[in-house]
């Protein structure tokens, strides 16, 4: 029988006894300081770390279970049977250089020689910060979800490889980096930020139409191609509605990025959903338009207070002035994205069509 996959992402608040205590509504939510011990202020890109209970439910006929005890060769075989190409023998490790390091990944720049010729690619291995079996399942899950996605504004997954005795994800090298860095450094050439926002919304609309929840939409996870097109990346937190690969039961840690986090995740311990993606998409559009962090003028602790008290970011009148028809339309749409009631948020396709 066909069943749905559910991912629960509870933020655990500790009471005096050390046990987890639930929060059921805005008025009874704990003061931010009770969980704020896990927020890292170093770069003001804070992450609240909480547990993820992964419940793997099946859909389809030929179902394969992945466990942490499997060999990498066996997992590569399973992924290959699901359309994820093994490109291990196409990589040129002699051309390797170490790239920027992401939150859960180590990135290597090198050449690949395949049917498209020789080109530069990014080889991503997850950091060995968790037990090897869990690391293997996490990488396999990210690859499986990512391989389901094919859109001009989603970073292409070229294939999977075995590299440094790990499962590795291979994608085109985006020399412009992430969209935040790109916009901050690109002052000489005009960039259509609104167009990039609508292209991003189109990518999110596509994911949702395919039953994919990205769960970590933010500027740092949007790369920019050579022709200035945004490419949504990092499917480490993403989920699918239906699976033909199941992952043996595990509980692992996953990050929730504070300034893009929908209030229901913090207040009600809700799981990631299409609606939380829309909230994060709205914050990311604001980030792209302004070039600044959402709620950039206040501290992380005050951001949590805004979530509890349903306070939206202030309108950036320099970039979205009052009295501008298009500006008013855009701001109205963003306010809908940040609505405290998830069911009232617009679908990504409606956000995309705002450009009309």
N, C-alpha and C positions, 0 to 999 in steps of 0.2 A: 504494500500500500504506500501511496505517496504521502509523505509528511513534510512539514516545514522545519527549517533549521532555526533555532533560537539561540542568540548569544546574549547572556545577561552580564552586565558590567557594573556590579555594585560598588559604590564608594563606601568604604567601611569607616564609620565613625565609632570611636571607642568610648564606652561609658566608664564609670569608675572601676568596675570590676574587670575591665579589659575586653568584655564581650561586645560584639557588634550590636548597635542599636539602630532601628530603622527610623527614617524620617518620612512622614506621610504627607506633609503639605508645607506650604511656604511658612506659615506662622510658627510651626514647630521645628523648623530646620535648626540644627545646632549652630552656634556662633562659628564663624570661619576659623577661628584660632584652634578649634578642636580637631581639625584635620589638616591644618595648614603646614604641619611639620614637613610634609612631603613636597612642598613647592620650592622649586629652585629658581632663585631670582637672578642668576648669573647673567643671562642674556635677555631677561624679561620675556623669554619664550617658555613660560612655566608649564610644567607637566605635573598633574596629579596622578600618581600611580595607584592603581587599584587592581583587584583581582578580577580575572575573567573566567567565568565558568563556561566552558565550551561544551555544548550539547550537540553532538553530531548526529543528525537525523538523515535518513536515506531518501533518495529519489532516483528512480530509474531501475533498469534491469541488471546491468553488469556493474555491480557495486564492489569496490575494493577498499579494504581497510588499511590505513597507514598507521603503523606504530613506531615508537622510538627505537625499537629493536631491529628494524629493517636495515639492510645495507643501503648505502647510497646508490649502488648499481641497481638494486631492485626498485628504489624510488624513482630513479631516472627512467626505468622501464615503464613504470606505472604512469608517470607524467607523459612520457612519449605516446602511450596508448590513448591519452586524452588530448593529444594535439600539441603538446609542449616539446618543441624540437631540442634534441641534445646536440649542442654545438661545441662540446669539449675539444674535439679534434680540429676545430676551425680557429681556435684562439691561438695567439702568438704570445706566450708568456714572456719571451725575451724583450718584448716592447713595453712591458709593464712599468707604470709609474703610479705612485700612491696618490689617490685623489682625496677630496674632502671627506671627512668622517661624519656620517649621519647618526641619529639617535640610537638606532639598533643595528646599524650596518657599517661595514668597512668597504669602501669603494676603491676599485682599481681601474686605472685607465690603460687600455692596451688595444692592439689591432686584432681584427678578425678578418679572415679571408674566406668568403663564401660566394654564393651565386651572384652577389651584388658587387663583388670585387673586394679590395682591401679598404677597410674603414675603421674609424676609431670607435670603440665601444666602452661602456661602463660595465664592470663586473662587480656585482654586489654580493658580499657574504655577510650573514648576520654575525654580530659580535658574540663570542662565546661567553656570555655572561650568565647563562642558564644551563641546566644539565643538557648533555649532548642529545639525548633522545627528544627532549622538548624542543631544542633548537632545530632539530631535523624536521619535526612535525610543523613547527612554525614556518620554516622556510618553504616546505612543501605546500602548506596551505596558502601562503602568499602567492606562490607561483601558480597554483591551480586557479585561484580567483582571477589573478592578473591575466592569465592565458585566455580567459573567457571574454576579454575586452578588446574591441577593435574599433577605434574611433580616431579621427584626425587630431583631436585634442586630448587624447590619452597617450601617455608615453608608450611606445611600442615595446613589447617583450619579444626580443629576437629569439631567445631560447633559454635553455637551462644548461648548466655545465657542472662538472666536478672540478673544483679549484681549491688548492690548499687543503685538501681532504675535507671539503665542505660542499654542500649544495650551493650553487651560485646562480644568480639571476643576471642575464645579459641583455642590455638595452643600448640604444644609441647614446653616444656621449653628447651631452648638451653643453657646449662650451660657454653659452651665455649664463649658465647657472640657474639658480631659482629666480622667480619673478621679482622678489623683493630686492635682491642684490642687483638684478638687471636694471630695474627702474631707478635705483639710487645712483647707479654709475652711468646711466645713459642719458646725459643731459644735452648732448649736441644734436642727436637725431630725434625728430618728433616721433612719439609713440602713441598710438590710439588706445588708451587705457580702457575706454568703454568697450571697444571692439573685443579686447582681450577678455573682459568680464563676460560678455555675451557668448564668446567661444567657450569659456569655462562652464557657463551655465548649460550650454549645449552638451558638453561632455558629461556633466552630472545628470542631465535629462536622459542621456543615452544609458548610463550606468543603471539608473533606476528602472528604465524600460527592460533591462536585462536581468532584473532581480538582484542587482549588486548595490550594497550600501558601502560607501567608501570609508566613512567613520573617522577620517582624519584630514578633512579639507582645510587647508591653510596655505598662505603664501609660500612657506618654506617647502611645501610638497608640490609646487607647480614650477616646472622647469620651462625654459624658453628656448625654442629652436633657433637655428641660424636665420630663418626668415621671420623671426619675432612672433611665432605662434606659441600660445601657452600649451603645455603638456602636463596633464594631471598625472602624478606619479605616487609611489609608495602605497602599496596595497597590503601592508603589514597588519592593518586593523580591519580590513574590509571583510564583508560577509556576503555569502550568496543565499538566495532563497532556496535553491535546490542543489543537491550534491550527488555526484556519482562516485566520489571518493569520500570515505568517512575517516575521521581521525579519532583514535582511541582516546578515551576520557582523560582530560587533563585540566588542571587549573594553573594558569600562568598569569604573569603580570603584563599589563598593557597600559600605554599612556593615554591620558586625555589632556589635550592642550587647553589650558584654562581660558584664554581670551576668545576662543572659538567654540567653547563648550556650551551646549544648550542647557538652560536652567533645569530641565527635568532630570538630566543626568546627575547633577549635584544634589538637587532637592529631593527627588523621588527615586534615586538610584535606577533610573530607567536605562534600558539598553540602547545601543545605537540603532537608528532607524532612518528611513527616508526623511522624516521631519527633522531629526537632529542634523542630517546632512544639509538641509535647506538653511537651518540656522547658521551653520558654519560657512556655507556658501555666501550668505549675506555679509557675514563678518569679513570674509576674504575679498569680496567685491569692495567693501569699504577700505580694506587694507591696500588694494591695488589702486583705487582712485586717489587716496590720500598719500600713499607711500609710508604710512605710519601704522603701528600696531593698533588693533581695536582697543578702545578705552586707553589710548596711548598716554593721556594726560594724568592717569591715576594709577595707584599702586595695585599690586595683585590682590591684596586683602580687600581693597575697595571694589575691585571687580566682582569678588564673591558677594559683597553686599549688594551690588547692582543686580546680580542674578536673583538673589533672594527677594529684593524689593521691586523687581521687574522694571528696572531703569535701563533704557536703551542708550547707546552712545549718543553724544551730542552731534548735531548736524554740522559737518565741515563746510561752512558757508563759503570758504575760499574756493573749494572745488565744486560744491553743489549749492550755488547761491539761491536765495529766496527770489521768487518772481520769475525764475526760469521754468518754462513749461516742461522741458525734458528733465531738468533737475528735480522739479517737484514730483514728477512721475517716478523717477528713479528712487528718490528718498521715500516716497510712499511705499514702493515695492520693498525696500530694505526694511522698513518698519514692520511690514507684514512678515518678512522672513524671521524677524526677531520676536514675533508674537509669543506671549507666554503659553498660549494654548496651541500645542503642536498641530492639531487638526485644522487650525486656521491658516497655517503657513501655505504659501502658494507652491505649486509644483515647479520643478526646475524649468520645464518647458515654458511656463508662463513668464518666468524671469527672463529667459532667453528672448522671448517675443516682445519684451519691453522695448527693444531697439526699434521695433516697427513704429 
